[in-house]
Amino acid sequence: MNAVVQPASRMLLPLREEDLDAVLEIEQATYDFPWTRGNFLDSLRAGYEMQGLVAPQYGLIGYFIAMQGAGELHLLNISVAPAEQRRGHARYMLDELRALARARRAAQLWLEVRVSNERARALYERYGFRNTGLRRGYYPALGRKREDAVVMSLQIPEAAHGLG
Ligand SMILES: CC(C)(COP(=O)(O)OP(=O)(O)OC[C@H]1O[C@@H](n2cnc3c(N)ncnc32)[C@H](O)[C@@H]1OP(=O)(O)O)[C@@H](O)C(=O)NCCC(=O)NCCS
């Protein structure tokens, strides 16, 4: 995969069941413990917010999945294909997620991230998320161990609620 996607040409589209082969290819290339097809299907059926980042002439290069809660949006998965990382695609998806949270009058976005996932933690911190807690042994880890999750949240400014 050698595409260099120009920011102006990328777009976010709702993920569909027929996109899952492409999703799984990225998922399996980016995680030691990837979600399964069943996890993605369950999320589709549950009506979670699932958007794919698509580049014309290339196809799917990333995606995010978020669950609506009471007054909040919980980011469950955000991934960018390895060859497309560090080009601002995750930041672009977070912008969309924040706009979505505003449109739905959610007061905050929150997520869990592995303590060892420095790239993702750097992304969220630079974006403005704050550490709000630790969940001990939340994730499976290699060697049958468990790994802690950092809980992070981003407040959606009051003044912006409902502005879309
Ligand atoms: C984490 C991930 C989604 C970031 O996607 P990305 O498109 O590469 O991120 P962006 O290019 O939008 O980066 C935005 C900012 O995040 C930080 N960041 C991203 N990748 C980084 C890295 N490898 N090292 C340090 N900081 C990094 C930087 O602050 C960066 O801004 P900058 O490039 O102006 O310095 C991507 O690395 C990925 O898919 N990783 C595997 C899956 C994963 O861990 N998902 C998160 C689960 S909680």
The ligand as an ORCA input file, in Angstrom:
! r2SCAN-3c Opt
* xyz 0 1
  C      -3.203      6.121     16.725
  C      -3.536      6.316     15.240
  C      -5.053      6.161     15.043
  C      -3.092      7.734     14.814
  O      -3.482      7.921     13.461
  P      -2.715      8.932     12.505
  O      -3.577      9.188     11.320
  O      -1.355      8.425     12.266
  O      -2.620     10.243     13.420
  P      -2.457     11.742     12.887
  O      -1.556     11.750     11.685
  O      -3.805     12.374     12.741
  O      -1.657     12.390     14.098
  C      -2.171     13.445     14.873
  C      -1.229     13.685     16.040
  O      -1.178     12.536     16.888
  C       0.160     12.369     17.388
  N       0.740     11.145     16.811
  C       0.199     10.345     15.865
  N       1.038      9.320     15.576
  C       2.125      9.499     16.367
  C       3.345      8.781     16.536
  N       3.615      7.688     15.795
  N       4.241      9.255     17.431
  C       3.992     10.361     18.158
  N       2.856     11.089     18.038
  C       1.941     10.658     17.157
  C       0.927     13.578     16.923
  O       0.733     14.597     17.885
  C       0.205     13.915     15.641
  O       0.352     15.241     15.230
  P       1.638     15.695     14.378
  O       1.824     14.682     13.269
  O       1.247     17.068     13.884
  O       2.771     15.701     15.353
  C      -2.752      5.305     14.347
  O      -1.392      5.322     14.742
  C      -3.283      3.900     14.426
  O      -4.178      3.518     13.671
  N      -2.704      3.103     15.353
  C      -3.116      1.710     15.517
  C      -4.525      1.612     16.076
  C      -4.656      2.307     17.429
  O      -3.802      2.191     18.291
  N      -5.789      3.029     17.602
  C      -6.100      3.714     18.846
  C      -6.716      2.771     19.808
  S      -7.111      3.575     21.360
*
